[in-house]
Amino acid sequence: MKLKKLFASELDYTQNPFATLDSEGCCGKHEFCIKNLLPPSTQHPVEYYEDEELDFFKNRPSDSYSGEEIEQFAEILHTLWESDIADWIHSLRLREIELPDPLKDEVILILNS
């Protein structure tokens, strides 16, 4: 399965599938490169998607959200255009906000479609 190969590397993608690889480029261990799924940090400044309330979750571990908090993220995710999701995830990363674990598989599927 392609998604399992995405997580098979020295980086712990099971804890943070949105972790970045080093700036040297792709590691070559995957069928496709996660770096191609999200825009590089230097190209896009922080952009808000009417989600300023998520700044409250800065530096919070992705496995620590309650059901109600996960729903906050899900509501925003489900109102975005599919073409904006990668930039939204990038915005969260720049703001040091981790996406809740239950939403990560859905985001990866959308980014790979």
N, C-alpha and C positions, 0 to 999 in steps of 0.2 A: 504494500500500500504506500502510495506516495507520501502521505502525511507522516507516517511512521518514519520514513527515511529523513524527513525534514528535521526530526528531533534527534536523530542518531548522530551526535557529534560530541566534541569535547565540551561545548557549551551546554549548560543545563537548560535545555529548552522545555523540559517538563515543568520546571518552575516558572520560566518566563519565555514563552515561545516568540516573544517579540524582542529578545535580546539581540544586540547587534554584534556582528562579526568584526574583526579588526579592520582597520582602514586599508589593509593590503589588498583586499578583495575577497572573493569567495574561497572557501576552504576546499571545494571540489569533492566533498563527501556526500553530496546530495544530488538527486535527480534534477532539482531546480534550486536556484539560489534564493534564500530568504531576503537577501539584499535587493533583489529585483521586485519584491513585493511591496516594499515601503520606500518612500522618497528619502534621499540622503539628507542629513541634518543641515548641511550647508546651503541647500537649495531653497528651503522653505522656513520662514520665521514662524513663531507661534501664531496660530490662528484659532479663533474661537468659533464654535458651531452652536451658538446659543446654549452653551454648556458650562458657563462660568461657575455654576454651583458645584461642579466636579472638582474644582480647585481645593475644596475641603478635604479631598481624599489624597492629597499630595503625600508621598512617601509611605503610603499604606500598602501592606503586602496584598497581593492579588487573591490570596486564599482567606482573607479576613473579613470579607464583606457579608453583611446580612442579606436576607432575601429582598428586603425593601431597597437596600442600597444597590443591589444587582439590578433591580427593576429600573432604577434611575438611569443606569448606564444603558440598559436594554431599550428604554424608551427613546433615548437619543439615537442609538444605533439604528433602530427601526424607522426613524424619520429621515435618516440621511439618504441621499442619492447613493447608489452603489459606487459611483465614480468618486465620491468624497470620503469613503470609508478609510482608505489608506492614509489620506491626509489627516483625518480625524485621529487615527491611531498614532500617527506621527506627532500631532499636536499634544496628545496625552503624554507621550514619551518625553517630549520637550518640557512639559509641565510636571514631570516626575509623578505621573498618575498611572498606576497599573490597572489594566483592564481586569475585571473580575474573572477568575478561572472559568466559570460556567459559560462565559461568552466567547472565549478564545477560539474554540473549535469552529463556531459559527463564523467568526471573522476570517479565520484562515480559509474556510470553504468559499466565502464570498471573494476574498482576494485572489483565489486560485481559479475562479470561474471565468 
